[in-house]
């Protein structure tokens, strides 16, 4: 009987770990002077009492965050909103009961005078009657505009019905700047059930469903286009999604959110193809 009890205890699932008292989600970790980014901070009250006037706080180390960025927006808070306190910015939630969570989002703008460098984003759950430990978040890098180029991609598609259904794609690569960009590669991947047709500005990779689309260089503000086509045949049916993903470029790209794009087309047999 004792052995069975021991076995039952050993098989019992472990209790779920409690969430941290504070956590952050940052929209991007490399930013430029004048650029805007967001920090969403979630606080959790693990205590058995209410934390009064609960607030999410963010700091910078070793550089105070208040020296580097300004708050230009705030959401998820009470009417008090976000405010500066000492060398921190805080988002007010009101009282937070035991076991409760709240999330507030700071919209921050890098000061025009911010010098290139890095700081650790720190965060903390604080209240009027209790304060939890300060935790380290990601490293935020203030880039030098002369060493950064934001390259973005876009994808357009046109369907053609007939005896051999075809989809024509146009890939547009744009250098948002501020520096010139070089060594740009965008990888396009088309859906299974389609076959390679032709391309201009892209190279089909062997027998795979991918193409490498390379741009040697782009001045700040300039764009380049590449085209490729895939075939579906007369029996094409269903949805087909093609994606493009920038894999390399130089110098550093501060924004990953615009590095990929996709387009979905639908075929109702090969005679009708819509995108």
DOROFI-907338 format. One line per 3 residues: number of its first residue (from 1); for each residue x, y, z of N, C-alpha, C. Coordinates in nm, 3 decimals. Layout:
# DOROFI-907338
NUM = X/Y/Z/X/Y/Z/X/Y/Z | ...
//
This chain:
# DOROFI-907338
1 = 0.084/-0.120/0.000/0.000/0.000/0.000/0.087/0.125/0.000 | 0.195/0.121/0.084/0.287/0.235/0.089/0.354/0.258/-0.045 | 0.388/0.147/-0.116/0.453/0.159/-0.247/0.359/0.225/-0.346
4 = 0.229/0.186/-0.341/0.132/0.248/-0.432/0.120/0.397/-0.406 | 0.117/0.433/-0.278/0.105/0.575/-0.242/0.226/0.652/-0.293 | 0.344/0.592/-0.278/0.466/0.658/-0.326/0.462/0.677/-0.476
7 = 0.416/0.574/-0.548/0.408/0.582/-0.693/0.309/0.690/-0.736 | 0.194/0.701/-0.664/0.095/0.802/-0.697/0.151/0.942/-0.680 | 0.224/0.962/-0.571/0.284/1.092/-0.545/0.385/1.127/-0.654
10 = 0.464/1.028/-0.696/0.565/1.053/-0.798/0.503/1.089/-0.932 | 0.381/1.034/-0.960/0.317/1.059/-1.088/0.234/1.186/-1.089 | 0.208/1.246/-0.972/0.125/1.366/-0.967/0.193/1.480/-1.043
13 = 0.118/1.554/-1.125/0.178/1.663/-1.202/0.226/1.776/-1.113 | 0.335/1.838/-1.153/0.388/1.950/-1.077/0.295/2.069/-1.092 | 0.284/2.149/-0.986/0.200/2.269/-0.991/0.258/2.368/-1.091
16 = 0.168/2.440/-1.159/0.214/2.540/-1.255/0.287/2.652/-1.182 | 0.400/2.693/-1.239/0.477/2.800/-1.177/0.401/2.930/-1.190 | 0.407/3.011/-1.086/0.340/3.141/-1.088/0.410/3.232/-1.188
19 = 0.337/3.320/-1.255/0.402/3.413/-1.347/0.489/3.511/-1.271 | 0.584/3.577/-1.339/0.666/3.676/-1.271/0.580/3.796/-1.229 | 0.626/3.868/-1.130/0.550/3.984/-1.084/0.547/4.095/-1.188
22 = 0.643/4.090/-1.282/0.646/4.188/-1.390/0.712/4.125/-1.512 | 0.657/4.152/-1.630/0.717/4.106/-1.755/0.690/4.210/-1.862 | 0.779/4.216/-1.964/0.764/4.316/-2.069/0.772/4.252/-2.207
25 = 0.705/4.316/-2.302/0.709/4.278/-2.443/0.741/4.406/-2.520 | 0.859/4.408/-2.586/0.908/4.528/-2.654/0.891/4.512/-2.804 | 0.837/4.613/-2.871/0.809/4.602/-3.015/0.936/4.590/-3.096
28 = 1.044/4.655/-3.055/1.173/4.641/-3.121/1.282/4.686/-3.025 | 1.399/4.626/-3.040/1.508/4.653/-2.946/1.620/4.737/-3.005 | 1.614/4.767/-3.134/1.708/4.860/-3.196/1.628/4.976/-3.253
31 = 1.654/5.095/-3.205/1.576/5.212/-3.244/1.669/5.328/-3.276 | 1.614/5.427/-3.344/1.691/5.544/-3.385/1.637/5.669/-3.316 | 1.718/5.773/-3.304/1.666/5.900/-3.254/1.545/5.944/-3.335
34 = 1.439/5.985/-3.265/1.317/6.027/-3.331/1.220/5.914/-3.360 | 1.261/5.789/-3.339/1.176/5.673/-3.370/1.089/5.638/-3.250 | 0.970/5.583/-3.279/0.874/5.543/-3.175/0.870/5.391/-3.163
37 = 0.860/5.342/-3.038/0.843/5.199/-3.014/0.756/5.181/-2.890 | 0.713/5.058/-2.864/0.623/5.033/-2.752/0.682/4.932/-2.654 | 0.644/4.948/-2.529/0.677/4.852/-2.424/0.547/4.817/-2.353
40 = 0.503/4.691/-2.366/0.385/4.643/-2.295/0.432/4.571/-2.169 | 0.385/4.617/-2.054/0.428/4.558/-1.926/0.308/4.498/-1.855 | 0.322/4.371/-1.814/0.218/4.302/-1.739/0.266/4.282/-1.595
43 = 0.182/4.319/-1.500/0.214/4.299/-1.359/0.118/4.196/-1.299 | 0.167/4.122/-1.201/0.091/4.015/-1.136/0.109/4.026/-0.985 | -0.001/4.016/-0.912/0.003/4.025/-0.766/-0.004/3.886/-0.705
46 = 0.110/3.831/-0.659/0.110/3.696/-0.602/0.076/3.693/-0.452 | 0.059/3.810/-0.393/0.036/3.817/-0.249/-0.112/3.790/-0.216 | -0.141/3.777/-0.086/-0.278/3.749/-0.041/-0.349/3.875/0.003
49 = -0.301/3.989/-0.044/-0.365/4.117/-0.010/-0.366/4.206/-0.134 | -0.446/4.309/-0.132/-0.457/4.401/-0.244/-0.341/4.499/-0.242 | -0.279/4.519/-0.357/-0.176/4.622/-0.372/-0.247/4.750/-0.415
52 = -0.233/4.854/-0.335/-0.304/4.978/-0.362/-0.227/5.065/-0.460 | -0.301/5.135/-0.546/-0.246/5.221/-0.650/-0.131/5.149/-0.723 | -0.165/5.031/-0.780/-0.066/4.949/-0.849/-0.018/5.020/-0.976
55 = 0.113/5.003/-1.002/0.174/5.068/-1.118/0.278/4.977/-1.182 | 0.288/4.985/-1.314/0.398/4.924/-1.388/0.505/5.030/-1.404 | 0.629/4.995/-1.370/0.738/5.092/-1.377/0.847/5.041/-1.470
58 = 0.907/5.131/-1.550/1.020/5.095/-1.635/1.136/5.189/-1.606 | 1.257/5.132/-1.610/1.380/5.205/-1.583/1.483/5.173/-1.692 | 1.595/5.243/-1.690/1.708/5.211/-1.775/1.833/5.197/-1.692
61 = 1.921/5.103/-1.728/2.047/5.084/-1.657/2.159/5.055/-1.758 | 2.273/5.124/-1.751/2.307/5.227/-1.652/2.252/5.366/-1.687 | 2.199/5.383/-1.808/2.146/5.513/-1.849/2.000/5.524/-1.807
64 = 1.961/5.626/-1.732/1.819/5.641/-1.696/1.732/5.649/-1.821 | 1.622/5.578/-1.820/1.535/5.576/-1.937/1.480/5.715/-1.967 | 1.464/5.796/-1.864/1.411/5.931/-1.884/1.508/6.021/-1.958
67 = 1.636/5.982/-1.964/1.735/6.060/-2.040/1.732/6.025/-2.188 | 1.669/5.913/-2.223/1.680/5.860/-2.358/1.549/5.869/-2.436 | 1.435/5.847/-2.369/1.306/5.846/-2.438/1.204/5.931/-2.364
70 = 1.102/5.972/-2.437/0.986/6.041/-2.380/0.863/5.953/-2.399 | 0.766/5.963/-2.308/0.638/5.894/-2.324/0.548/5.980/-2.411 | 0.499/5.922/-2.521/0.408/5.996/-2.610/0.269/5.934/-2.614
73 = 0.251/5.820/-2.547/0.120/5.756/-2.543/0.115/5.649/-2.436 | -0.007/5.612/-2.396/-0.023/5.515/-2.289/-0.161/5.450/-2.303 | -0.169/5.320/-2.283/-0.298/5.252/-2.292/-0.306/5.142/-2.187
76 = -0.430/5.103/-2.155/-0.453/4.996/-2.058/-0.448/5.042/-1.914 | -0.449/5.172/-1.891/-0.435/5.226/-1.756/-0.564/5.293/-1.709 | -0.563/5.342/-1.585/-0.671/5.425/-1.536/-0.658/5.563/-1.597
79 = -0.746/5.653/-1.560/-0.742/5.789/-1.615/-0.615/5.864/-1.574 | -0.547/5.815/-1.472/-0.420/5.877/-1.432/-0.317/5.861/-1.544 | -0.324/5.746/-1.615/-0.237/5.723/-1.729/-0.093/5.695/-1.692
82 = -0.001/5.740/-1.776/0.142/5.723/-1.752/0.202/5.854/-1.705 | 0.304/5.843/-1.623/0.368/5.963/-1.571/0.513/5.932/-1.535 | 0.590/6.038/-1.517/0.730/6.023/-1.477/0.740/6.033/-1.326
85 = 0.821/5.945/-1.270/0.852/5.954/-1.127/1.001/5.928/-1.110 | 1.076/6.034/-1.077/1.220/6.022/-1.065/1.281/5.985/-1.200 | 1.357/5.875/-1.203/1.421/5.830/-1.326/1.344/5.715/-1.391
88 = 1.214/5.706/-1.362/1.130/5.599/-1.418/1.006/5.658/-1.482 | 0.943/5.576/-1.567/0.809/5.604/-1.616/0.716/5.500/-1.558 | 0.594/5.542/-1.523/0.500/5.451/-1.458/0.363/5.457/-1.523
91 = 0.295/5.341/-1.525/0.159/5.329/-1.577/0.069/5.288/-1.463 | -0.035/5.367/-1.436/-0.120/5.346/-1.319/-0.237/5.254/-1.352 | -0.265/5.159/-1.260/-0.375/5.064/-1.278/-0.483/5.076/-1.172
94 = -0.460/5.150/-1.066/-0.552/5.146/-0.952/-0.519/5.028/-0.863 | -0.608/4.994/-0.772/-0.583/4.882/-0.681/-0.586/4.750/-0.756 | -0.496/4.658/-0.717/-0.488/4.527/-0.781/-0.502/4.418/-0.675
97 = -0.612/4.342/-0.683/-0.642/4.240/-0.583/-0.545/4.123/-0.591 | -0.545/4.042/-0.485/-0.459/3.922/-0.480/-0.486/3.834/-0.602 | -0.378/3.791/-0.669/-0.390/3.706/-0.785/-0.426/3.778/-0.913
100 = -0.439/3.909/-0.908/-0.480/3.986/-1.026/-0.364/4.022/-1.117 | -0.395/4.048/-1.244/-0.296/4.094/-1.342/-0.350/4.215/-1.416 | -0.259/4.298/-1.461/-0.293/4.413/-1.544/-0.181/4.434/-1.645
103 = -0.216/4.485/-1.763/-0.117/4.514/-1.866/-0.135/4.656/-1.916 | -0.027/4.730/-1.918/-0.027/4.865/-1.972/0.079/4.877/-2.081 | 0.054/4.961/-2.178/0.148/4.978/-2.289/0.198/5.122/-2.295
106 = 0.330/5.138/-2.283/0.394/5.267/-2.301/0.430/5.284/-2.449 | 0.396/5.396/-2.508/0.448/5.432/-2.641/0.557/5.535/-2.619 | 0.679/5.500/-2.660/0.797/5.580/-2.629/0.860/5.634/-2.756
109 = 0.911/5.755/-2.749/0.982/5.816/-2.861/1.124/5.846/-2.819 | 1.220/5.797/-2.899/1.361/5.822/-2.867/1.390/5.971/-2.888 | 1.455/6.031/-2.790/1.486/6.173/-2.799/1.576/6.200/-2.920
112 = 1.555/6.313/-2.984/1.638/6.350/-3.099/1.785/6.363/-3.061 | 1.809/6.393/-2.933/1.947/6.413/-2.885/2.010/6.287/-2.829 | 1.937/6.173/-2.834/1.989/6.049/-2.776/2.115/6.005/-2.849
115 = 2.220/5.976/-2.773/2.347/5.931/-2.832/2.341/5.781/-2.859 | 2.411/5.734/-2.964/2.417/5.590/-2.989/2.471/5.515/-2.868 | 2.417/5.399/-2.842/2.460/5.319/-2.727/2.349/5.224/-2.686
118 = 2.369/5.157/-2.574/2.273/5.058/-2.527/2.244/5.076/-2.379 | 2.125/5.033/-2.339/2.090/5.028/-2.197/1.998/4.909/-2.174 | 1.998/4.858/-2.052/1.909/4.747/-2.016/1.776/4.804/-1.969
121 = 1.668/4.760/-2.031/1.535/4.800/-1.989/1.498/4.719/-1.865 | 1.474/4.787/-1.754/1.434/4.721/-1.630/1.288/4.750/-1.602 | 1.221/4.660/-1.530/1.079/4.677/-1.504/1.045/4.629/-1.364
124 = 0.935/4.683/-1.309/0.900/4.654/-1.171/0.751/4.678/-1.149 | 0.693/4.598/-1.060/0.556/4.617/-1.013/0.565/4.689/-0.879 | 0.508/4.808/-0.872/0.513/4.887/-0.748/0.373/4.933/-0.711
127 = 0.351/4.949/-0.581/0.226/5.002/-0.530/0.254/5.095/-0.414 | 0.150/5.156/-0.362/0.170/5.246/-0.248/0.201/5.170/-0.121 | 0.154/5.045/-0.110/0.175/4.969/0.012/0.273/4.852/-0.004
130 = 0.326/4.832/-0.128/0.418/4.721/-0.149/0.490/4.741/-0.282 | 0.616/4.696/-0.285/0.694/4.703/-0.410/0.765/4.569/-0.429 | 0.762/4.516/-0.552/0.828/4.390/-0.584/0.966/4.418/-0.641
133 = 1.042/4.312/-0.665/1.180/4.330/-0.711/1.185/4.388/-0.852 | 1.294/4.459/-0.880/1.318/4.513/-1.014/1.384/4.404/-1.099 | 1.330/4.382/-1.218/1.377/4.274/-1.304/1.440/4.331/-1.431
136 = 1.538/4.259/-1.484/1.603/4.301/-1.609/1.523/4.251/-1.728 | 1.503/4.342/-1.824/1.440/4.307/-1.950/1.543/4.305/-2.061 | 1.501/4.325/-2.185/1.595/4.321/-2.297/1.686/4.442/-2.302
139 = 1.795/4.430/-2.378/1.885/4.543/-2.402/1.830/4.624/-2.518 | 1.816/4.753/-2.498/1.769/4.844/-2.602/1.890/4.916/-2.660 | 1.903/4.913/-2.792/2.016/4.977/-2.859/1.967/5.100/-2.935
142 = 2.030/5.213/-2.907/2.006/5.335/-2.983/2.107/5.336/-3.097 | 2.060/5.320/-3.218/2.149/5.307/-3.331/2.200/5.441/-3.382 | 2.309/5.433/-3.454/2.365/5.549/-3.522/2.301/5.555/-3.661
145 = 2.230/5.665/-3.694/2.163/5.671/-3.824/2.254/5.645/-3.942 | 2.382/5.672/-3.928/2.474/5.653/-4.040/2.513/5.507/-4.059 | 2.474/5.419/-3.968/2.510/5.278/-3.979/2.387/5.187/-3.977
148 = 2.271/5.240/-4.019/2.147/5.162/-4.016/2.070/5.184/-4.146 | 2.012/5.078/-4.198/1.926/5.088/-4.315/1.807/4.994/-4.297 | 1.688/5.050/-4.296/1.565/4.972/-4.280/1.515/4.929/-4.417
151 = 1.527/4.800/-4.445/1.483/4.745/-4.575/1.350/4.673/-4.554 | 1.249/4.713/-4.631/1.118/4.648/-4.619/1.079/4.581/-4.750 | 0.991/4.480/-4.739/0.948/4.407/-4.858/0.796/4.409/-4.868
154 = 0.747/4.403/-4.992/0.603/4.394/-5.019/0.583/4.297/-5.135 | 0.465/4.234/-5.137/0.437/4.133/-5.239/0.298/4.155/-5.298 | 0.289/4.157/-5.430/0.162/4.166/-5.500/0.146/4.045/-5.590
157 = 0.021/4.006/-5.619/-0.004/3.886/-5.700/-0.122/3.908/-5.793 | -0.114/3.846/-5.910/-0.223/3.849/-6.008/-0.246/3.708/-6.058 | -0.372/3.662/-6.053/-0.405/3.527/-6.099/-0.453/3.526/-6.243
160 = -0.420/3.418/-6.313/-0.461/3.401/-6.453/-0.519/3.260/-6.468 | -0.648/3.254/-6.504/-0.712/3.125/-6.526/-0.693/3.079/-6.671 | -0.719/2.952/-6.694/-0.706/2.897/-6.829/-0.665/2.752/-6.822
163 = -0.619/2.698/-6.936/-0.577/2.559/-6.939/-0.459/2.534/-6.847 | -0.377/2.637/-6.824/-0.264/2.625/-6.731/-0.270/2.744/-6.635 | -0.337/2.727/-6.521/-0.352/2.835/-6.424/-0.215/2.889/-6.385
166 = -0.205/3.022/-6.377/-0.077/3.085/-6.346/-0.097/3.199/-6.247 | 0.001/3.218/-6.161/0.001/3.332/-6.069/0.130/3.410/-6.091 | 0.118/3.537/-6.118/0.234/3.625/-6.135/0.253/3.708/-6.009
169 = 0.375/3.710/-5.959/0.406/3.784/-5.836/0.503/3.898/-5.868 | 0.484/4.010/-5.798/0.578/4.121/-5.805/0.627/4.150/-5.664 | 0.756/4.137/-5.644/0.821/4.165/-5.517/0.882/4.304/-5.524
172 = 0.851/4.388/-5.425/0.910/4.522/-5.417/0.994/4.532/-5.290 | 1.119/4.571/-5.308/1.212/4.590/-5.196/1.243/4.739/-5.187 | 1.221/4.797/-5.070/1.240/4.941/-5.050/1.335/4.966/-4.934
175 = 1.430/5.056/-4.955/1.521/5.096/-4.847/1.466/5.224/-4.784 | 1.412/5.210/-4.663/1.356/5.325/-4.591/1.468/5.415/-4.539 | 1.590/5.362/-4.531/1.704/5.442/-4.487/1.729/5.430/-4.337
178 = 1.807/5.520/-4.281/1.859/5.641/-4.346/1.985/5.618/-4.432 | 2.053/5.504/-4.415/2.176/5.479/-4.492/2.146/5.398/-4.617 | 2.240/5.394/-4.709/2.230/5.304/-4.825/2.241/5.160/-4.777
181 = 2.178/5.068/-4.850/2.180/4.927/-4.813/2.243/4.845/-4.926 | 2.306/4.735/-4.889/2.368/4.647/-4.989/2.353/4.502/-4.945 | 2.386/4.411/-5.038/2.382/4.268/-5.006/2.246/4.221/-4.962
184 = 2.141/4.268/-5.029/2.004/4.235/-4.988/1.962/4.103/-5.054 | 1.913/4.012/-4.974/1.854/3.887/-5.027/1.716/3.867/-4.966 | 1.619/3.840/-5.054/1.484/3.805/-5.013/1.455/3.665/-5.067
187 = 1.409/3.576/-4.980/1.376/3.439/-5.019/1.225/3.427/-5.034 | 1.182/3.385/-5.152/1.040/3.364/-5.179/1.010/3.215/-5.175 | 0.900/3.178/-5.112/0.859/3.038/-5.103/0.714/3.026/-5.147
190 = 0.689/2.946/-5.251/0.552/2.930/-5.298/0.495/2.798/-5.247 | 0.362/2.787/-5.254/0.292/2.674/-5.192/0.313/2.544/-5.268 | 0.299/2.434/-5.194/0.302/2.304/-5.260/0.180/2.293/-5.352
193 = 0.194/2.215/-5.458/0.089/2.205/-5.557/0.109/2.300/-5.673 | 0.205/2.393/-5.659/0.240/2.485/-5.767/0.377/2.448/-5.821 | 0.406/2.487/-5.942/0.536/2.460/-6.002/0.597/2.590/-6.054
196 = 0.729/2.593/-6.054/0.800/2.712/-6.100/0.775/2.737/-6.247 | 0.753/2.866/-6.280/0.732/2.902/-6.418/0.847/2.982/-6.475 | 0.865/3.106/-6.427/0.971/3.192/-6.476/0.999/3.299/-6.373
199 = 1.108/3.374/-6.393/1.140/3.481/-6.299/1.233/3.582/-6.364 | 1.227/3.704/-6.314/1.319/3.811/-6.351/1.364/3.879/-6.222 | 1.493/3.872/-6.196/1.545/3.929/-6.071/1.548/3.829/-5.957
202 = 1.505/3.706/-5.982/1.508/3.599/-5.882/1.564/3.473/-5.947 | 1.627/3.388/-5.867/1.682/3.263/-5.917/1.615/3.146/-5.847 | 1.558/3.054/-5.926/1.495/2.936/-5.868/1.602/2.844/-5.810
205 = 1.580/2.794/-5.689/1.678/2.712/-5.619/1.650/2.564/-5.645 | 1.723/2.507/-5.742/1.715/2.364/-5.770/1.574/2.315/-5.793 | 1.537/2.208/-5.721/1.403/2.152/-5.733/1.314/2.192/-5.616
208 = 1.357/2.292/-5.540/1.280/2.336/-5.424/1.166/2.429/-5.467 | 1.089/2.475/-5.370/0.983/2.571/-5.395/1.025/2.712/-5.353 | 1.155/2.738/-5.359/1.205/2.868/-5.318/1.283/2.936/-5.430
211 = 1.288/3.069/-5.421/1.367/3.150/-5.512/1.446/3.250/-5.429 | 1.568/3.277/-5.471/1.650/3.382/-5.409/1.641/3.507/-5.495 | 1.596/3.616/-5.434/1.582/3.743/-5.505/1.683/3.840/-5.444
214 = 1.787/3.874/-5.521/1.899/3.952/-5.469/1.899/4.093/-5.528 | 1.931/4.189/-5.440/1.949/4.328/-5.482/2.087/4.371/-5.433 | 2.174/4.409/-5.525/2.312/4.441/-5.488/2.320/4.562/-5.397
217 = 2.246/4.668/-5.428/2.250/4.789/-5.345/2.126/4.873/-5.371 | 2.090/4.952/-5.269/1.978/5.044/-5.279/2.012/5.171/-5.201 | 1.999/5.285/-5.265/2.017/5.411/-5.194/1.899/5.432/-5.100
220 = 1.917/5.518/-5.001/1.808/5.549/-4.909/1.691/5.608/-4.987 | 1.572/5.551/-4.968/1.453/5.597/-5.038/1.428/5.527/-5.170 | 1.520/5.444/-5.216/1.506/5.378/-5.346/1.436/5.243/-5.331
223 = 1.379/5.195/-5.443/1.311/5.066/-5.447/1.359/4.985/-5.567 | 1.343/4.854/-5.558/1.372/4.763/-5.669/1.262/4.659/-5.675 | 1.234/4.609/-5.794/1.130/4.508/-5.809/1.186/4.383/-5.876
226 = 1.126/4.271/-5.844/1.157/4.144/-5.907/1.024/4.075/-5.935 | 1.022/3.988/-6.036/0.898/3.920/-6.074/0.924/3.770/-6.086 | 0.823/3.692/-6.049/0.829/3.548/-6.073/0.688/3.495/-6.090
229 = 0.678/3.382/-6.161/0.549/3.320/-6.190/0.551/3.173/-6.152 | 0.435/3.124/-6.108/0.421/2.981/-6.077/0.297/2.931/-6.149 | 0.296/2.801/-6.177/0.186/2.738/-6.250/0.109/2.643/-6.160
232 = -0.022/2.639/-6.182/-0.106/2.548/-6.104/-0.170/2.439/-6.187 | -0.174/2.459/-6.318/-0.236/2.359/-6.405/-0.387/2.368/-6.405 | -0.449/2.289/-6.491/-0.595/2.292/-6.504/-0.666/2.241/-6.380
235 = -0.600/2.154/-6.302/-0.664/2.094/-6.185/-0.637/2.170/-6.056 | -0.582/2.290/-6.067/-0.555/2.369/-5.946/-0.685/2.394/-5.870 | -0.680/2.377/-5.739/-0.800/2.393/-5.657/-0.759/2.428/-5.514
238 = -0.821/2.531/-5.456/-0.795/2.567/-5.316/-0.715/2.694/-5.303 | -0.659/2.714/-5.184/-0.583/2.835/-5.154/-0.433/2.808/-5.160 | -0.360/2.905/-5.211/-0.215/2.894/-5.225/-0.151/3.021/-5.168
241 = -0.065/3.003/-5.069/-0.001/3.118/-5.004/0.148/3.119/-5.036 | 0.194/3.232/-5.086/0.337/3.253/-5.112/0.389/3.358/-5.016 | 0.507/3.331/-4.960/0.567/3.424/-4.864/0.704/3.471/-4.915
244 = 0.741/3.590/-4.875/0.875/3.642/-4.902/0.936/3.689/-4.770 | 1.064/3.663/-4.751/1.132/3.694/-4.626/1.271/3.749/-4.655 | 1.298/3.870/-4.608/1.434/3.923/-4.621/1.523/3.850/-4.523
247 = 1.632/3.793/-4.574/1.722/3.716/-4.488/1.852/3.788/-4.459 | 1.899/3.872/-4.551/2.024/3.945/-4.527/2.015/4.084/-4.587 | 2.086/4.176/-4.524/2.109/4.311/-4.578/2.213/4.377/-4.489
250 = 2.278/4.479/-4.543/2.381/4.550/-4.469/2.369/4.700/-4.500 | 2.387/4.788/-4.400/2.419/4.764/-4.259/2.299/4.710/-4.181 | 2.305/4.719/-4.048/2.203/4.661/-3.963/2.064/4.717/-3.995
253 = 1.964/4.630/-3.988/1.825/4.667/-4.011/1.755/4.676/-3.875 | 1.706/4.796/-3.838/1.650/4.812/-3.703/1.508/4.762/-3.688 | 1.440/4.729/-3.798/1.298/4.694/-3.791/1.273/4.560/-3.859
256 = 1.233/4.460/-3.781/1.207/4.328/-3.838/1.063/4.311/-3.884 | 0.974/4.399/-3.836/0.831/4.382/-3.865/0.798/4.393/-4.014 | 0.880/4.464/-4.092/0.850/4.480/-4.235/0.943/4.397/-4.323
259 = 1.006/4.295/-4.264/1.100/4.211/-4.339/1.032/4.098/-4.416 | 0.902/4.078/-4.397/0.834/3.967/-4.464/0.697/4.011/-4.513 | 0.644/3.936/-4.608/0.511/3.962/-4.661/0.458/3.833/-4.721
262 = 0.327/3.824/-4.740/0.268/3.705/-4.799/0.146/3.744/-4.881 | 0.108/3.654/-4.970/-0.009/3.676/-5.055/-0.076/3.542/-5.078 | -0.210/3.539/-5.059/-0.286/3.416/-5.077/-0.376/3.430/-5.199
265 = -0.372/3.331/-5.287/-0.458/3.326/-5.406/-0.542/3.199/-5.399 | -0.660/3.205/-5.462/-0.749/3.091/-5.461/-0.783/3.048/-5.604 | -0.792/2.916/-5.623/-0.825/2.861/-5.754/-0.950/2.776/-5.745
268 = -1.046/2.804/-5.831/-1.166/2.722/-5.845/-1.153/2.648/-5.977 | -1.077/2.541/-5.972/-1.017/2.475/-6.088/-0.923/2.575/-6.154 | -0.848/2.532/-6.254/-0.752/2.621/-6.316/-0.816/2.732/-6.398
271 = -0.948/2.725/-6.418/-1.013/2.824/-6.502/-1.035/2.959/-6.432 | -1.045/2.956/-6.298/-1.070/3.079/-6.222/-0.967/3.089/-6.110 | -0.881/3.189/-6.117/-0.778/3.212/-6.015/-0.789/3.357/-5.969
274 = -0.809/3.377/-5.838/-0.822/3.512/-5.783/-0.719/3.534/-5.674 | -0.668/3.657/-5.666/-0.569/3.693/-5.565/-0.613/3.820/-5.491
//
